[in-house]
Amino acid sequence: MPTKTVNLSEEAYERLKTWKNNDEESFSSLILRILPKHRTVREAYEEFHSKHEGLTEEEA
């Protein structure tokens, strides 16, 4: 898998490190775990609506 180098301040690095579950968890895994996937409002609506098909648009 390709990688990217990211520069962080010491404070940002320490703060991010406190979110790790254990020493074996990578920062990539951590970021994917805690940050939601970016989506448009329409995509979020469609995902919500597909999970709650019995609701009317007004109820949703």
Sequence and secondary structure as in RCSB ss.txt:
>XXXX:A:sequence
MPTKTVNLSEEAYERLKTWKNNDEESFSSLILRILPKHRTVREAYEEFHSKHEGLTEEEA
>XXXX:A:secstr
         HHHHHHHHTT SSTTS HHHHHHHHS     HHHHHHHHHHHTTTS TTT 
